[in-house]
Amino acid sequence: MSQAEAEAVGPAGAGRSRNPLWTFGILRSELTTTLRRWRTLALLGVLAAVPVLIGIAVRIETSDGSPAGPGGGGGPAFLSQVTNNGLFLVFAALSVTLPVFLPMAVGVVAGDSIAGEAGAGTLRYLLVAPAGRTRLLLAKYASTLAFCLLATVVVAASALAVGALLFPVGEVTTISGTQIGFGEGLLRAGLIALTVAASLIGFAALGLFVSTLTGSGIAAMATTVGVLITVQILDSIPQLSGMHPYLFPHYWLSFADLLRDPVYWDDVVKNLGLQGLYAAVFGSAAWARFTAKDITA
């Protein structure tokens, strides 16, 4: 906060800003604002529709007894198992949405977090509220992470409901070939959903950093999504395999290892560690940029 903003806040505002409850108030306000936006609701609606479309497509394709997927079992991961157990629709839907739909939705929310306020002319007023730049930035990031979790849960819940309605459910056959009970399968599904949400924290920090670089929400969202597409392309080029382990989406689909018996943790841990590194680097960059930025709007 600049000296002029600090003077505008005054002693009462300064005392208020030191109150920890004020920090929770900022976070609650950010969460409420994010979740009430029509854009956010539209993104969640699209994400919820993806498992419905997959489930209906598989149901129609297999109505004559043929296996799911082109060529008998091809297509997205876990798709061929959906007809035998509707719980696999959760895993199939997450494997379809994680590379593109989920990160694009997160990119829109993260990219608009700071730049959108600046473009609307409300950022300066938020800082005088008094939020303080660091706490406002943390609240913006926390609300973006909450959206990551909510978006993932929406996909998983929609897939579970559609899978249970259209297909039989029961014991789950793991990738290792062993069988686990339906209850344990649900626990694995919950753990996978949490892992998928955690896989997006690095990209969310990157989007937050981009959002501090511009005063246009549309430009920040487009840039964030553009970075996602570019990195995805780089990760698919075999000649660049040496740099693949350092790209944030490289281990995203490692959540499939949570369906092994026993669970194979190596790539999952690498993924979470890489996301933490990206969150630390780009979160620090966002803080350095935002705290030194001249806020005029």
C-alpha positions as CSV (number, residue, x, y, z in Angstrom):
1,M,0.0,0.0,0.0
2,S,1.3,3.4,-0.9
3,Q,1.8,6.3,1.6
4,A,-1.2,8.1,0.3
5,E,-3.3,5.0,0.6
6,A,-2.1,4.4,4.2
7,E,-3.0,8.0,5.1
8,A,-6.4,7.5,3.6
9,V,-6.9,4.4,5.7
10,G,-6.1,6.2,8.9
11,P,-5.4,4.8,12.4
12,A,-8.7,3.1,12.6
13,G,-8.2,1.3,9.4
14,A,-4.6,0.3,10.3
15,G,-5.8,-1.2,13.5
16,R,-8.5,-3.0,11.6
17,S,-6.0,-4.4,9.2
18,R,-4.0,-6.0,12.0
19,N,-7.1,-7.9,13.1
20,P,-6.8,-11.6,11.9
21,L,-10.6,-11.7,11.4
22,W,-10.2,-9.0,8.8
23,T,-8.1,-11.3,6.8
24,F,-10.8,-14.0,6.9
25,G,-13.3,-11.3,5.9
26,I,-11.3,-10.5,2.8
27,L,-11.1,-14.2,1.9
28,R,-14.8,-14.7,2.4
29,S,-15.5,-11.7,0.2
30,E,-13.3,-13.0,-2.5
31,L,-14.8,-16.4,-2.5
32,T,-18.3,-15.0,-2.5
33,T,-17.5,-12.7,-5.4
34,T,-15.8,-15.4,-7.4
35,L,-18.6,-17.9,-7.0
36,R,-21.4,-15.5,-7.7
37,R,-20.0,-14.4,-11.1
38,W,-22.0,-15.8,-14.1
39,R,-18.7,-16.6,-15.8
40,T,-17.7,-18.9,-12.9
41,L,-21.1,-20.6,-12.9
42,A,-20.9,-21.1,-16.6
43,L,-17.5,-22.7,-16.3
44,L,-18.7,-25.0,-13.6
45,G,-21.7,-25.9,-15.8
46,V,-19.5,-26.8,-18.7
47,L,-17.3,-28.9,-16.5
48,A,-20.3,-30.7,-15.1
49,A,-21.6,-31.4,-18.6
50,V,-18.5,-33.1,-19.8
51,P,-19.1,-36.4,-17.7
52,V,-22.7,-36.4,-18.8
53,L,-21.7,-36.2,-22.5
54,I,-19.1,-39.0,-22.0
55,G,-21.5,-41.2,-20.1
56,I,-24.3,-40.8,-22.7
57,A,-21.8,-41.4,-25.6
58,V,-20.5,-44.6,-24.0
59,R,-24.0,-45.8,-23.2
60,I,-25.1,-45.3,-26.8
61,E,-22.0,-46.8,-28.3
62,T,-22.2,-49.9,-26.1
63,S,-26.0,-50.4,-26.4
64,D,-25.4,-53.2,-28.9
65,G,-22.8,-54.9,-26.7
66,S,-19.7,-53.5,-28.4
67,P,-16.8,-52.3,-26.2
68,A,-16.4,-48.6,-25.5
69,G,-13.8,-46.6,-27.4
70,P,-12.6,-46.8,-31.0
71,G,-11.1,-50.1,-32.0
72,G,-12.4,-51.8,-28.8
73,G,-10.9,-50.1,-25.8
74,G,-9.1,-47.1,-27.3
75,G,-9.8,-43.5,-26.4
76,P,-9.3,-41.7,-23.1
77,A,-7.9,-43.6,-20.1
78,F,-10.4,-45.8,-18.2
79,L,-13.1,-45.4,-20.9
80,S,-13.2,-49.1,-21.8
81,Q,-13.9,-50.0,-18.1
82,V,-16.9,-47.6,-17.7
83,T,-19.5,-50.1,-19.0
84,N,-18.4,-52.7,-16.3
85,N,-18.3,-50.2,-13.5
86,G,-19.8,-46.7,-13.5
87,L,-17.2,-45.5,-11.0
88,F,-14.7,-45.6,-13.7
89,L,-16.6,-42.7,-15.3
90,V,-15.1,-40.5,-12.6
91,F,-11.5,-41.5,-13.6
92,A,-12.3,-41.2,-17.3
93,A,-13.9,-37.7,-16.9
94,L,-10.9,-36.5,-14.8
95,S,-8.5,-37.8,-17.4
96,V,-10.4,-36.0,-20.2
97,T,-10.9,-32.7,-18.4
98,L,-7.5,-32.3,-16.6
99,P,-5.3,-31.7,-19.7
100,V,-7.6,-28.9,-21.2
101,F,-10.9,-28.1,-19.6
102,L,-10.0,-27.8,-15.9
103,P,-6.8,-25.8,-16.4
104,M,-8.5,-23.5,-18.9
105,A,-11.2,-22.8,-16.3
106,V,-8.6,-22.1,-13.7
107,G,-6.6,-20.0,-16.1
108,V,-9.7,-17.8,-16.6
109,V,-10.3,-17.3,-12.9
110,A,-6.6,-16.8,-12.0
111,G,-5.9,-14.5,-15.0
112,D,-8.8,-12.3,-14.1
113,S,-8.1,-12.2,-10.3
114,I,-6.0,-9.0,-10.2
115,A,-6.2,-7.7,-13.8
116,G,-10.0,-7.8,-13.7
117,E,-10.1,-5.6,-10.7
118,A,-7.7,-3.2,-12.3
119,G,-9.7,-3.1,-15.5
120,A,-12.9,-2.5,-13.6
121,G,-11.3,0.3,-11.6
122,T,-11.9,-1.4,-8.2
123,L,-8.4,-2.5,-7.3
124,R,-7.3,0.8,-5.7
125,Y,-10.4,0.8,-3.6
126,L,-9.7,-2.8,-2.4
127,L,-6.3,-1.7,-1.3
128,V,-7.7,1.3,0.7
129,A,-10.4,-0.9,2.3
130,P,-7.8,-1.7,4.0
131,A,-6.8,-5.1,2.6
132,G,-3.1,-4.6,2.1
133,R,-1.4,-5.8,-1.0
134,T,0.0,-9.0,0.5
135,R,-3.2,-10.2,2.1
136,L,-5.2,-9.2,-0.9
137,L,-2.9,-11.2,-3.1
138,L,-3.1,-14.2,-0.8
139,A,-6.9,-14.0,-0.7
140,K,-7.0,-13.9,-4.5
141,Y,-4.8,-17.0,-4.7
142,A,-6.7,-18.8,-2.0
143,S,-10.0,-18.2,-3.8
144,T,-8.4,-19.5,-7.0
145,L,-7.3,-22.6,-5.2
146,A,-10.8,-23.0,-3.8
147,F,-12.1,-22.8,-7.4
148,C,-9.6,-25.5,-8.4
149,L,-11.0,-27.8,-5.7
150,L,-14.6,-26.9,-6.5
151,A,-14.2,-27.5,-10.2
152,T,-12.6,-30.9,-9.7
153,V,-15.3,-31.9,-7.2
154,V,-18.0,-30.8,-9.7
155,V,-16.5,-33.0,-12.4
156,A,-16.1,-36.0,-10.1
157,A,-19.6,-35.6,-8.6
158,S,-21.2,-35.3,-12.0
159,A,-19.3,-38.3,-13.3
160,L,-20.2,-40.4,-10.2
161,A,-23.9,-39.6,-10.5
162,V,-24.1,-40.3,-14.2
163,G,-22.0,-43.4,-13.9
164,A,-24.3,-44.8,-11.2
165,L,-27.4,-44.0,-13.3
166,L,-26.2,-45.4,-16.6
167,F,-23.9,-48.3,-15.6
168,P,-23.6,-50.9,-12.9
169,V,-21.4,-50.2,-9.9
170,G,-19.5,-52.6,-7.6
171,E,-16.1,-53.9,-6.9
172,V,-13.3,-52.0,-8.7
173,T,-10.6,-53.8,-10.7
174,T,-7.3,-51.9,-10.2
175,I,-4.7,-51.3,-12.9
176,S,-2.7,-54.0,-11.2
177,G,-5.5,-56.5,-11.8
178,T,-6.6,-56.9,-8.2
179,Q,-10.1,-56.1,-6.9
180,I,-11.0,-53.7,-4.2
181,G,-14.4,-53.0,-2.7
182,F,-16.7,-50.3,-3.9
183,G,-16.2,-48.3,-0.6
184,E,-12.4,-48.4,-1.1
185,G,-13.0,-47.4,-4.7
186,L,-14.9,-44.4,-3.6
187,L,-12.0,-43.4,-1.3
188,R,-9.6,-43.8,-4.1
189,A,-11.8,-41.6,-6.3
190,G,-11.8,-38.9,-3.6
191,L,-8.1,-39.1,-3.2
192,I,-7.7,-38.8,-7.0
193,A,-10.0,-35.8,-7.1
194,L,-7.8,-34.1,-4.4
195,T,-4.7,-35.0,-6.3
196,V,-6.1,-33.5,-9.5
197,A,-7.0,-30.3,-7.7
198,A,-3.5,-30.1,-6.2
199,S,-2.1,-30.6,-9.7
200,L,-3.4,-27.2,-10.6
201,I,-1.9,-25.1,-7.8
202,G,1.3,-24.3,-9.8
203,F,-0.7,-23.2,-12.9
204,A,-2.9,-21.1,-10.7
205,A,0.1,-19.3,-9.3
206,L,1.4,-18.7,-12.8
207,G,-2.0,-17.2,-13.8
208,L,-1.9,-15.0,-10.7
209,F,1.5,-13.7,-11.8
210,V,0.3,-13.0,-15.3
211,S,-2.7,-11.1,-13.8
212,T,-0.3,-8.7,-12.0
213,L,1.4,-7.8,-15.2
214,T,-1.5,-6.1,-17.0
215,G,-4.6,-4.1,-16.3
216,S,-6.7,-6.0,-18.8
217,G,-8.6,-9.1,-17.5
218,I,-9.1,-10.4,-21.0
219,A,-5.4,-10.0,-21.9
220,A,-4.4,-11.8,-18.7
221,M,-6.9,-14.7,-19.3
222,A,-5.8,-15.1,-22.9
223,T,-2.1,-15.0,-22.0
224,T,-2.6,-17.6,-19.2
225,V,-4.5,-19.9,-21.5
226,G,-1.9,-19.3,-24.2
227,V,0.9,-20.3,-21.9
228,L,-1.0,-23.5,-21.0
229,I,-1.4,-24.4,-24.7
230,T,2.2,-23.7,-25.4
231,V,3.6,-25.7,-22.5
232,Q,1.2,-28.6,-23.5
233,I,2.6,-28.6,-27.0
234,L,6.2,-28.5,-25.7
235,D,5.4,-31.5,-23.4
236,S,4.2,-33.5,-26.4
237,I,7.4,-33.1,-28.5
238,P,9.6,-36.1,-28.1
239,Q,12.8,-34.2,-29.1
240,L,12.3,-32.0,-26.0
241,S,12.0,-34.9,-23.6
242,G,14.9,-33.5,-21.5
243,M,12.8,-30.6,-20.4
244,H,9.5,-32.5,-19.9
245,P,10.0,-33.3,-16.2
246,Y,10.2,-29.6,-15.5
247,L,7.0,-28.6,-17.2
248,F,4.0,-28.2,-14.9
249,P,1.6,-30.5,-16.8
250,H,4.0,-33.4,-17.3
251,Y,2.9,-35.4,-14.3
252,W,-0.8,-34.4,-14.3
253,L,-2.0,-37.8,-15.4
254,S,0.1,-39.6,-12.7
255,F,-3.1,-39.8,-10.6
256,A,-3.8,-43.1,-12.4
257,D,-1.1,-44.6,-10.2
258,L,-3.5,-44.2,-7.3
259,L,-5.5,-47.0,-8.8
260,R,-2.7,-49.5,-8.5
261,D,-2.5,-52.0,-5.8
262,P,-0.3,-51.2,-4.0
263,V,-0.4,-47.5,-4.8
264,Y,2.6,-46.3,-6.8
265,W,3.5,-42.9,-5.3
266,D,6.7,-41.9,-7.2
267,D,5.2,-39.9,-10.0
268,V,2.4,-38.5,-7.8
269,V,5.0,-37.1,-5.3
270,K,7.0,-35.7,-8.3
271,N,3.9,-34.0,-9.5
272,L,3.0,-32.5,-6.2
273,G,6.6,-31.4,-5.6
274,L,6.7,-29.7,-9.1
275,Q,3.4,-27.9,-8.4
276,G,4.8,-26.7,-5.1
277,L,7.9,-25.4,-6.8
278,Y,5.9,-23.5,-9.5
279,A,3.6,-22.1,-6.8
280,A,6.6,-20.9,-4.8
281,V,8.4,-19.3,-7.8
282,F,5.4,-17.7,-9.5
283,G,3.7,-16.8,-6.2
284,S,6.9,-15.0,-5.2
285,A,7.1,-13.3,-8.6
286,A,3.4,-12.2,-8.3
287,W,4.1,-10.8,-4.8
288,A,7.2,-8.9,-5.9
289,R,5.4,-7.5,-8.9
290,F,2.2,-6.6,-7.1
291,T,3.7,-5.0,-4.0
292,A,5.9,-2.8,-6.2
293,K,3.2,-2.0,-8.8
294,D,1.9,1.5,-9.1
295,I,-1.9,1.2,-8.7
296,T,-3.7,3.9,-10.5
297,A,-7.1,2.3,-11.0
